[in-house]
């Protein structure tokens, strides 16, 4: 039986296409995933099959070719771009004499590296254990069936069943702890809803620039790295749009094609920030030639988590890196989108204005005549940055030209008892 090594940095990638060769963007994404996990890629193998082989997924001829590549390159880990069954993973390890990990296991490993918060670590551990529970099929020597010979007779299947029971208990414990954390997070969400401040969530394909945009809008100092899944734990900040209008801005985990269902299930509490948002900003890498497919992948995941009906604005980011042809194509995209560069700041004022209009309504300009006894209302208008012009009246009051969003204007009228009679609309 194969003893799994603790190392595994020298990595060989296996790209398998079903009924076709792997597309270039699929290959590039898998390479990026491996790089994000810290792999040192020493070689690649491309294969194409009509259907997966029950024993290896690959055909026997490709397995022999792969085994030679592994031996020649000193590979310590083989990464396969397809989900493997437990038996396929075990059979490949035995044939290749090295550790094998499928795409789902690779993503889980990256998430384990990125998790920083208590909740994030619990979610990753739960997803890993649920994935591991399907792998307890004697891949390790201590789970081996009874050996022959004096002194070599092991506990047989007892150890396997013991491991399964221990995993089951740990999984149950993690689910109970996550439920408590989720209830706490739900309490926080309800408080934000009661505050009547709209929530805007940044969503998008991983590495589209969401964290850079989040920092630009909020002034936060989150670390933005050029790697997949740099952001795992959600972050929420209060952001001023000017004119007294505020939003809660949430930076969320990036999506990827065929996101493992274990992660979608385990991160339901985190993804609820997206589902419960008032507005989504779908951040798209305009410089990525494959961004139409990325858009489809993100919208698929949004449907899976119940956020498909949340109002959404497409934000085409990284226009400073996009080609002239890509920028020309963007000009033909229908309304409901904005083009920006989160690095240079280009297009950010337009984005803020679009968000303000979508959430708060159009801006309303009016003229108020206030008496001396209404100095508190006058101070409030200045606090809201709503005053465009002010003229003193002979009686001691003021005539004030104000401009506010429709939402803020309705709130002001309701709180101060103002009516249409009190306000003269101006251009």
C-alpha positions as CSV (number, residue, x, y, z in Angstrom):
1,X,0.0,0.0,0.0
2,X,1.1,3.6,-0.7
3,X,2.2,5.7,2.2
4,X,1.2,9.3,1.4
5,X,4.2,11.7,1.7
6,X,3.9,14.9,3.7
7,X,5.6,17.0,1.0
8,X,4.4,17.7,-2.5
9,X,5.6,21.0,-4.0
10,X,7.1,19.7,-7.3
11,X,3.9,19.4,-9.2
12,X,2.8,17.9,-12.6
13,X,-0.5,19.1,-14.0
14,X,-2.9,16.9,-15.9
15,X,-5.4,18.6,-18.2
16,X,-8.2,16.3,-19.4
17,X,-10.8,17.4,-21.9
18,X,-14.0,15.4,-22.4
19,X,-15.1,15.1,-26.0
20,X,-12.7,17.9,-26.9
21,X,-9.4,19.4,-26.0
22,X,-9.2,21.7,-23.0
23,X,-9.8,25.3,-23.8
24,X,-6.9,27.7,-23.3
25,X,-8.7,29.6,-20.5
26,X,-9.4,26.3,-18.7
27,X,-5.7,25.4,-18.8
28,X,-4.6,28.9,-17.7
29,X,-7.0,28.9,-14.8
30,X,-5.9,25.5,-13.6
31,X,-2.2,26.6,-13.8
32,X,-3.2,29.7,-11.8
33,X,-5.0,27.6,-9.2
34,X,-1.9,25.5,-8.8
35,X,0.3,28.5,-8.5
36,X,-2.0,30.0,-5.9
37,X,-1.6,26.9,-3.8
38,X,2.2,27.3,-3.9
39,X,2.9,24.5,-6.4
40,X,6.2,24.4,-8.3
41,X,5.0,23.3,-11.7
42,X,7.6,21.0,-13.4
43,X,5.5,19.6,-16.2
44,X,2.1,19.2,-17.9
45,X,0.2,16.4,-19.6
46,X,-2.8,17.0,-22.0
47,X,-5.3,14.2,-22.6
48,X,-8.7,13.9,-24.3
49,X,-11.3,11.2,-23.7
50,X,-14.9,10.5,-24.8
51,X,-15.8,9.4,-21.3
52,X,-13.9,8.8,-18.0
53,X,-12.3,5.5,-17.4
54,X,-13.7,3.8,-14.3
55,X,-10.3,2.8,-13.0
56,X,-8.1,5.8,-13.7
57,X,-10.3,8.4,-15.5
58,X,-7.4,8.4,-18.0
59,X,-6.7,5.5,-20.3
60,X,-4.0,3.0,-19.4
61,X,-1.7,4.3,-22.2
62,X,-1.8,7.8,-20.8
63,X,-1.3,6.5,-17.3
64,X,1.9,4.8,-18.4
65,X,3.0,8.1,-20.1
66,X,2.2,10.0,-17.0
67,X,4.1,7.6,-14.8
68,X,7.2,8.1,-16.9
69,X,6.9,11.9,-16.7
70,X,6.5,11.6,-12.9
71,X,9.6,9.5,-12.6
72,X,11.7,11.6,-15.0
73,X,10.8,15.0,-13.4
74,X,10.9,13.9,-9.7
75,X,7.3,14.9,-9.3
76,X,5.9,14.8,-5.7
77,X,2.3,15.8,-6.5
78,X,0.0,15.2,-9.5
79,X,-2.9,17.6,-9.9
80,X,-5.8,16.6,-12.2
81,X,-8.1,19.2,-13.5
82,X,-11.2,17.0,-13.1
83,X,-13.0,15.7,-10.0
84,X,-11.9,12.2,-9.3
85,X,-13.7,9.4,-7.5
86,X,-12.0,8.0,-4.4
87,X,-11.1,4.8,-6.2
88,X,-9.7,6.7,-9.2
89,X,-7.5,8.8,-7.0
90,X,-6.2,5.8,-5.1
91,X,-5.6,3.8,-8.3
92,X,-3.6,6.7,-9.8
93,X,-1.5,7.0,-6.7
94,X,-0.7,3.4,-6.8
95,X,0.2,3.5,-10.5
96,X,2.2,6.7,-10.3
97,X,3.8,6.1,-6.8
98,X,3.1,9.7,-5.8
99,X,0.4,11.8,-4.3
100,X,-2.6,12.7,-6.5
101,X,-5.1,15.5,-5.9
102,X,-8.1,16.5,-8.0
103,X,-9.4,20.0,-8.8
104,X,-11.9,20.0,-5.8
105,X,-9.1,19.0,-3.4
106,X,-6.9,21.7,-4.8
107,X,-9.5,24.5,-4.3
108,X,-10.1,23.2,-0.8
109,X,-6.4,23.4,-0.1
110,X,-6.2,27.0,-1.3
111,X,-9.2,28.0,0.8
112,X,-7.5,26.4,3.8
113,X,-4.5,28.7,3.2
114,X,-6.6,31.8,2.8
115,X,-9.0,31.4,5.8
116,X,-8.3,34.0,8.4
117,X,-11.4,34.5,10.5
118,X,-12.8,32.0,13.0
119,X,-15.9,31.4,10.8
120,X,-13.8,31.0,7.6
121,X,-11.6,28.4,9.3
122,X,-14.6,26.4,10.5
123,X,-16.2,26.5,7.0
124,X,-13.0,25.3,5.3
125,X,-12.4,22.5,7.8
126,X,-16.0,21.3,7.4
127,X,-15.7,21.3,3.6
128,X,-12.3,19.5,3.8
129,X,-13.7,16.8,6.2
130,X,-16.8,16.2,4.1
131,X,-14.5,15.8,1.0
132,X,-12.2,13.5,3.0
133,X,-15.0,11.3,4.2
134,X,-15.5,10.0,0.7
135,X,-11.7,9.2,0.5
136,X,-11.5,6.8,3.4
137,X,-10.9,3.8,1.1
138,X,-7.6,2.5,2.4
139,X,-5.4,5.1,0.7
140,X,-3.2,5.2,3.9
141,X,-1.3,2.1,5.2
142,X,-2.8,2.4,8.7
143,X,-6.2,1.7,7.1
144,X,-4.9,-1.4,5.4
145,X,-6.8,-4.6,5.6
146,X,-5.4,-7.4,7.8
147,X,-1.8,-8.4,6.8
148,X,-0.5,-11.9,7.1
149,X,2.4,-13.0,9.2
150,X,3.2,-13.0,12.9
151,X,3.2,-9.5,14.3
152,X,1.6,-8.0,11.2
153,X,-2.0,-8.8,11.8
154,X,-3.7,-5.4,12.0
155,X,-7.2,-4.4,13.2
156,X,-8.6,-5.0,9.7
157,X,-11.7,-2.8,8.9
158,X,-12.0,-1.7,12.5
159,X,-9.6,1.2,12.0
160,X,-11.4,2.4,8.9
161,X,-14.8,2.4,10.7
162,X,-13.2,4.2,13.7
163,X,-11.9,6.9,11.4
164,X,-15.3,7.3,9.8
165,X,-17.0,7.6,13.2
166,X,-14.4,10.2,14.3
167,X,-14.9,12.2,11.1
168,X,-18.7,12.0,11.5
169,X,-18.5,13.4,15.1
170,X,-16.2,16.2,14.0
171,X,-18.4,17.1,11.1
172,X,-21.5,17.2,13.3
173,X,-19.6,19.4,15.9
174,X,-18.4,21.8,13.2
175,X,-22.0,22.2,11.8
176,X,-23.3,23.0,15.2
177,X,-20.6,25.7,15.8
178,X,-21.2,27.1,12.3
179,X,-24.9,27.3,13.0
180,X,-24.2,29.4,16.1
181,X,-21.9,31.7,14.2
182,X,-24.5,32.0,11.4
183,X,-27.1,33.0,13.9
184,X,-24.8,35.8,15.2
185,X,-24.1,36.9,11.6
186,X,-27.9,36.9,10.9
187,X,-28.4,39.2,13.9
188,X,-25.8,41.6,12.5
189,X,-27.6,41.6,9.1
190,X,-30.9,42.3,10.7
191,X,-29.4,45.2,12.6
192,X,-28.1,46.6,9.3
193,X,-31.5,46.2,7.7
194,X,-33.1,48.1,10.6
195,X,-30.6,50.9,10.1
196,X,-32.1,51.4,6.7
197,X,-28.7,51.7,5.1
198,X,-28.6,49.8,1.8
199,X,-26.0,47.0,1.4
200,X,-23.9,46.8,-1.8
201,X,-22.0,43.5,-2.4
202,X,-19.0,43.2,-4.7
203,X,-19.2,39.9,-6.6
204,X,-17.3,38.5,-9.5
205,X,-14.8,35.9,-10.8
206,X,-11.8,35.5,-8.6
207,X,-8.9,37.9,-9.4
208,X,-11.3,40.4,-11.2
209,X,-10.1,43.2,-8.9
210,X,-12.9,43.3,-6.3
211,X,-10.6,44.0,-3.3
212,X,-8.8,46.8,-5.1
213,X,-12.2,48.4,-5.9
214,X,-13.3,47.8,-2.3
215,X,-10.2,49.7,-1.1
216,X,-10.8,52.5,-3.6
217,X,-14.4,53.1,-2.5
218,X,-14.0,52.5,1.2
219,X,-10.5,53.7,2.0
220,X,-9.8,50.3,3.6
221,X,-6.4,48.8,3.5
222,X,-7.2,45.2,2.6
223,X,-4.3,43.4,0.9
224,X,-5.0,42.9,-2.8
225,X,-2.9,40.2,-4.4
226,X,-2.6,39.1,-8.0
227,X,-3.7,35.5,-7.2
228,X,-6.9,33.4,-7.1
229,X,-9.0,33.5,-4.0
230,X,-6.9,36.3,-2.3
231,X,-10.1,37.3,-0.4
232,X,-11.9,34.5,1.5
233,X,-13.6,36.1,4.5
234,X,-16.2,38.8,3.8
235,X,-15.5,42.4,4.9
236,X,-18.2,45.1,5.4
237,X,-17.4,48.8,5.6
238,X,-19.6,51.9,5.7
239,X,-19.0,54.1,2.7
240,X,-20.2,57.7,2.1
241,X,-21.5,58.5,-1.4
242,X,-21.5,62.2,-0.7
243,X,-24.5,64.4,0.0
244,X,-25.2,62.6,3.2
245,X,-25.9,59.3,1.5
246,X,-24.2,56.1,2.8
247,X,-24.0,52.5,1.9
248,X,-22.6,49.3,3.5
249,X,-20.1,47.9,1.1
250,X,-19.3,44.1,1.3
251,X,-16.2,42.5,-0.3
252,X,-16.9,38.7,-0.9
253,X,-15.1,35.6,-2.0
254,X,-14.4,35.3,-5.7
255,X,-16.1,32.7,-7.8
256,X,-14.6,30.1,-10.1
257,X,-15.9,27.8,-12.8
258,X,-17.6,24.6,-11.4
259,X,-17.2,25.7,-7.8
260,X,-17.2,22.5,-5.7
261,X,-20.6,21.9,-4.2
262,X,-18.9,21.3,-0.8
263,X,-17.8,24.9,-0.8
264,X,-21.1,26.3,-1.9
265,X,-22.8,24.4,1.0
266,X,-20.1,25.2,3.6
267,X,-20.0,28.9,2.8
268,X,-23.7,29.5,2.8
269,X,-23.4,32.0,5.7
270,X,-20.7,34.0,4.0
271,X,-22.5,33.9,0.7
272,X,-25.7,35.2,2.5
273,X,-24.0,38.6,2.4
274,X,-24.5,38.4,-1.4
275,X,-28.0,37.0,-1.3
276,X,-29.3,39.6,1.2
277,X,-27.6,42.6,-0.5
278,X,-29.7,45.5,-1.9
279,X,-27.5,45.8,-5.0
280,X,-24.7,43.7,-6.5
281,X,-21.7,45.1,-8.3
282,X,-20.6,42.4,-10.6
283,X,-16.9,43.2,-11.1
284,X,-15.5,41.9,-14.5
285,X,-11.9,41.9,-15.7
286,X,-12.3,43.8,-19.0
287,X,-8.7,42.8,-19.9
288,X,-9.5,39.1,-19.8
289,X,-10.3,37.9,-23.3
290,X,-12.5,35.1,-21.8
291,X,-14.6,37.5,-19.6
292,X,-18.0,36.5,-21.4
293,X,-17.5,33.0,-20.1
294,X,-16.5,34.3,-16.6
295,X,-19.7,36.3,-16.5
296,X,-21.8,33.2,-17.2
297,X,-19.9,31.2,-14.5
298,X,-20.6,34.0,-11.9
299,X,-24.2,34.3,-12.8
300,X,-24.6,30.5,-12.5
301,X,-23.2,30.5,-8.9
302,X,-25.4,33.5,-8.0
303,X,-28.4,31.4,-9.1
304,X,-27.2,28.5,-7.0
305,X,-27.0,30.6,-3.8
306,X,-30.4,32.3,-4.4
307,X,-29.0,35.7,-5.4
308,X,-30.0,35.6,-9.1
309,X,-32.9,38.1,-8.6
310,X,-30.8,40.7,-6.7
311,X,-30.5,43.9,-8.8
312,X,-27.0,44.0,-10.4
313,X,-24.7,46.4,-12.2
314,X,-21.9,45.1,-14.3
315,X,-18.6,46.9,-13.5
316,X,-16.0,46.3,-16.2
317,X,-12.7,46.8,-14.3
318,X,-9.0,47.0,-15.5
319,X,-9.8,49.1,-18.5
320,X,-6.2,50.5,-18.1
321,X,-5.0,47.0,-19.1
322,X,-7.6,46.3,-21.8
323,X,-6.8,46.3,-25.5
324,X,-8.3,48.9,-27.9
325,X,-10.5,46.2,-29.4
326,X,-11.8,45.1,-26.0
327,X,-12.6,48.8,-25.1
328,X,-14.4,49.2,-28.5
329,X,-16.5,46.0,-27.7
330,X,-17.5,47.4,-24.3
331,X,-19.0,50.5,-26.0
332,X,-21.4,48.1,-27.7
333,X,-22.5,46.5,-24.4
334,X,-26.1,47.6,-23.4
335,X,-26.8,50.0,-20.6
336,X,-26.6,48.7,-17.0
337,X,-22.8,48.7,-16.9
338,X,-19.9,51.0,-16.2
339,X,-16.2,50.9,-17.2
340,X,-13.6,51.7,-14.6
341,X,-10.0,51.2,-13.4
342,X,-9.8,50.6,-9.7
343,X,-6.1,51.2,-9.8
344,X,-6.1,54.6,-11.6
345,X,-9.5,55.7,-10.4
346,X,-10.9,56.2,-13.9
347,X,-14.7,55.9,-14.0
348,X,-15.0,55.7,-10.2
349,X,-17.1,59.0,-9.9
350,X,-19.4,57.7,-12.6
351,X,-19.8,54.4,-10.7
352,X,-20.6,56.2,-7.4
353,X,-23.2,58.3,-9.2
354,X,-24.8,55.2,-10.8
355,X,-25.0,53.4,-7.4
356,X,-26.4,56.5,-5.8
357,X,-29.1,56.9,-8.5
358,X,-30.0,53.2,-8.4
359,X,-30.3,53.1,-4.6
360,X,-31.4,56.6,-3.7
361,X,-33.3,57.8,-6.8
362,X,-32.5,60.8,-8.9
363,X,-31.4,64.1,-7.3
364,X,-34.0,66.6,-6.2
365,X,-33.3,70.4,-6.2
366,X,-35.5,72.8,-4.2
367,X,-35.7,76.1,-2.4
368,X,-36.6,76.4,1.3
369,X,-37.4,79.6,3.2
370,X,-36.5,79.0,6.9
371,X,-37.4,81.2,9.9
372,X,-34.9,82.0,12.7
373,X,-36.5,79.3,14.8
374,X,-35.5,76.6,12.2
375,X,-31.8,76.9,12.7
376,X,-31.6,73.2,13.7
377,X,-33.0,72.2,10.3
378,X,-30.5,74.6,8.6
379,X,-27.6,73.0,10.4
380,X,-28.9,69.5,9.4
381,X,-28.9,70.6,5.7
382,X,-25.3,71.6,6.0
383,X,-24.4,68.4,7.7
384,X,-26.0,66.5,4.8
385,X,-23.9,68.6,2.4
386,X,-27.2,69.5,0.7
387,X,-26.8,73.4,0.6
388,X,-26.0,74.8,-2.9
389,X,-26.7,78.5,-2.0
390,X,-27.9,80.5,1.0
391,X,-29.3,84.1,1.3
392,X,-30.2,85.8,4.6
393,X,-33.7,87.2,4.9
394,X,-34.5,90.6,6.5
395,X,-36.6,88.9,9.1
396,X,-33.6,86.9,10.3
397,X,-34.3,83.7,8.5
398,X,-32.7,82.2,5.3
399,X,-33.6,81.2,1.8
400,X,-31.6,78.1,1.0
401,X,-31.2,76.2,-2.3
402,X,-30.7,72.5,-1.6
403,X,-30.0,69.4,-3.6
404,X,-30.5,65.8,-2.3
405,X,-31.2,62.4,-3.6
406,X,-34.9,61.6,-3.8
407,X,-34.5,59.0,-1.0
408,X,-32.8,61.4,1.4
409,X,-35.3,64.1,0.5
410,X,-38.2,61.9,1.4
411,X,-36.6,61.0,4.7
412,X,-36.0,64.7,5.5
413,X,-39.5,65.7,4.7
414,X,-40.9,62.9,6.9
415,X,-38.6,63.7,9.9
416,X,-39.0,67.5,9.7
417,X,-42.7,67.6,8.8
418,X,-42.1,69.3,5.5
419,X,-44.5,69.2,2.5
420,X,-44.6,70.2,-1.1
421,X,-46.0,73.6,0.0
422,X,-42.8,74.3,1.9
423,X,-40.5,73.5,-1.0
424,X,-40.3,75.2,-4.4
425,X,-38.6,73.0,-7.0
426,X,-35.8,74.6,-8.9
427,X,-33.8,73.4,-11.9
